[in-house]
């Protein structure tokens, strides 16, 4: 038998830079006294919406509580906006693309004000 059905064109994966704000959740691994954290992530997806969905799903499996996601675009979009992107950051983006994954590049713990 031959498959005469039309082939869907393969959608190209891109890597998106995302900043995810997380709140507290049992087992989240954040230090005592933290109110949450900001996570800088590089996530692959065929579009930014897919990258966001995959990142949120991954963080939930890690017992984190995503509250908000801000997208900063692809490497090309960020460079077109005039951002200078370092080699280390580009290497992490390349890794996310090669592995079709989400890379959490930086975690900034948020503490209560005045503590």
C-alpha positions as CSV (number, residue, x, y, z in Angstrom):
1,X,0.0,0.0,0.0
2,X,1.2,3.5,-0.7
3,X,0.4,6.5,1.3
4,X,-1.1,9.1,-1.1
5,X,-2.2,11.4,1.6
6,X,-0.7,14.9,1.4
7,X,2.3,15.4,3.7
8,X,2.1,18.2,6.2
9,X,5.1,20.5,5.9
10,X,7.3,20.1,8.9
11,X,7.0,23.2,11.2
12,X,10.3,24.6,12.1
13,X,11.2,24.8,15.8
14,X,12.5,28.0,17.2
15,X,13.7,29.0,20.7
16,X,11.9,31.6,22.6
17,X,13.2,33.6,25.6
18,X,10.6,33.5,28.4
19,X,10.5,35.0,31.9
20,X,8.2,33.0,34.2
21,X,7.0,34.3,37.5
22,X,6.3,31.4,39.9
23,X,4.5,31.5,43.3
24,X,5.0,29.2,46.2
25,X,3.8,25.6,46.1
26,X,4.6,22.6,48.3
27,X,7.8,20.9,47.2
28,X,8.9,23.7,44.9
29,X,12.4,23.7,46.2
30,X,12.5,27.5,46.8
31,X,14.2,28.7,50.0
32,X,12.2,29.2,53.2
33,X,10.9,32.8,53.3
34,X,10.8,33.2,49.5
35,X,7.5,34.5,48.1
36,X,8.3,33.1,44.6
37,X,10.8,33.4,41.9
38,X,11.5,34.6,38.4
39,X,12.8,32.0,36.0
40,X,14.6,32.9,32.8
41,X,13.9,30.1,30.3
42,X,14.8,29.2,26.8
43,X,12.1,27.0,25.3
44,X,11.7,25.4,21.9
45,X,8.4,25.5,20.0
46,X,6.9,26.0,16.6
47,X,5.6,29.3,17.9
48,X,5.7,31.2,21.2
49,X,2.4,29.9,22.4
50,X,3.7,26.3,22.2
51,X,6.9,27.3,24.0
52,X,4.9,28.9,26.8
53,X,2.6,25.8,27.1
54,X,5.6,23.4,27.2
55,X,7.4,25.6,29.8
56,X,4.4,25.9,32.1
57,X,3.7,22.1,31.8
58,X,7.3,21.3,32.7
59,X,7.4,23.7,35.7
60,X,4.1,22.2,37.0
61,X,5.7,18.7,36.9
62,X,8.6,20.2,39.0
63,X,6.0,21.2,41.7
64,X,6.3,24.9,40.8
65,X,3.3,27.2,40.5
66,X,3.7,29.4,37.3
67,X,1.7,32.6,37.7
68,X,2.8,34.7,34.7
69,X,4.9,34.3,31.5
70,X,6.4,37.1,29.6
71,X,7.8,36.3,26.1
72,X,10.8,38.2,24.7
73,X,10.9,36.5,21.3
74,X,13.4,34.5,19.4
75,X,17.1,35.2,19.1
76,X,16.6,36.9,15.7
77,X,13.8,39.0,17.1
78,X,15.8,40.1,20.1
79,X,18.8,40.9,17.9
80,X,16.6,42.9,15.5
81,X,15.4,44.9,18.5
82,X,19.1,45.9,19.2
83,X,19.8,43.5,22.1
84,X,23.3,42.2,22.4
85,X,23.2,38.5,23.2
86,X,26.3,36.8,24.7
87,X,27.8,33.5,23.5
88,X,26.8,31.7,26.7
89,X,23.2,32.7,26.2
90,X,23.3,31.7,22.5
91,X,24.8,28.3,23.5
92,X,21.9,27.7,25.9
93,X,19.4,28.6,23.1
94,X,21.2,26.2,20.7
95,X,21.0,23.5,23.4
96,X,17.2,24.0,23.9
97,X,16.7,23.7,20.1
98,X,18.9,20.6,19.7
99,X,17.2,18.9,22.6
100,X,13.7,20.3,21.9
101,X,13.6,21.2,25.5
102,X,13.2,24.0,28.1
103,X,16.3,25.3,29.7
104,X,16.0,27.2,32.9
105,X,19.0,29.5,32.7
106,X,18.5,31.7,35.7
107,X,16.4,31.6,38.9
108,X,15.9,34.8,40.9
109,X,14.3,34.2,44.3
110,X,11.8,36.8,45.4
111,X,11.8,37.5,49.1
112,X,9.3,39.5,51.2
113,X,10.0,43.2,51.2
114,X,11.9,44.4,54.2
115,X,13.2,41.0,55.4
